[in-house]
Amino acid sequence: MLKLEAGIFLRVFRCQDKQLMHGHLHLCCSDLPASCAATGRMGCTSNEYMCTFCNATIGSLADPTGFDLNYLRPTSDSRLLRYSFMWSETENLDQREFLTRRSGKRWSPLDQLPGWMPSRDNPVDFMHSSLLGIVKHVSCEILLRGGMFIRKANQSNPLEKFESFIQNAILWPASVGRLPKNVRTMAYLAQALSGGRVKADEWRNLAAILFIALYASWQEDGMIPNEEAPLPSHQNLTVAKSMIAQAKLVQKRRQKFLASLNIARNQDGNNPSPPSPRRNYARHYNNVLKVWTQSGSISDYMRAHACLVQAFQDWAAMGCHLVPYCHIALHMLEGLRCNGPVYATWCFGPERHNRILANVNHNGHGAGELESTMARAWLKMQLLQELVRLLRT
Ligand SMILES: [Zn+2]
């Protein structure tokens, strides 16, 4: 990239002589772990440096205050670059460790690029953050494993109504692509922490109809009841265990966060028992409506952003378990202002290309240089597609 910044001579269409061309890395858009690795940041699950864009800690996910941007201090890119160069200039491992703990930043080769800002130029991808992050987490963790589909006494099973609505009540257009056919399968995948078999476009399709499916599942006499879902019985042992584990994690994070704000845990100074997350149908439904607000213009984005903040603040107040992507979504408005609509930067295209390259046959050679093999396979595929196009015409 440094060579490209300085300029190299390349052949150009309809030019006899090679022309001087320059290249510039405008941004590096990826999921959170890849983003941290590429820019030399500490991992997104680290306690103090969860967010690339501000000073939010992982404990802030458990408290509504943690989703109030007025309380958060933006990351200083110049400070990160200063620490990064200090890190690269010392050989002392202890000194490097000290610098990393102080700033959350290690050296990254990208920091050498002219004009590169590690926080500003590193937006988190919408596909990973919203579809594979928030939609999946809200559907599987907050609603399904949070006990919102537990059957009430003498009433039909809300999960069956939800599945029946998705599979039978909607006539999807042919262009829609894939849709999750069984929410239980999704829950299993989420529990296994794989999620690899449920694709981002399936989550996108589910997100488009989630609030209608929830209405079909939860409504009583046309209204979403303003009451708590029943507690899981011994038949729902998986859900009960999951709820206890989530409550403990949320309590631990909240105590850390409040301690960082110098707020006492409780008046007696003792640790309270973990509160059970609130399971109010109406509050969950309102939050889902707010998260899935459609937006097309910048004023719509600002309205959607305000709704998003309210929804996550309410979920945090209800004691629900939230993940770093829920916080990162708060910074999406800044990214949209800098880089345009999400379609301009999302990773659907690159991910599809990754799959093509991953399927390239290299005869079992796992080590060594595979770049030329992949480049040849890529060119061959392009030429074959071009040949098919010419034959059709
Ligand atoms: Zn942040």
Residues whose N, C-alpha, C, O or C-beta is under 5 A from the ligand:
A	BS01	ZN	C51 F53 C54 A56
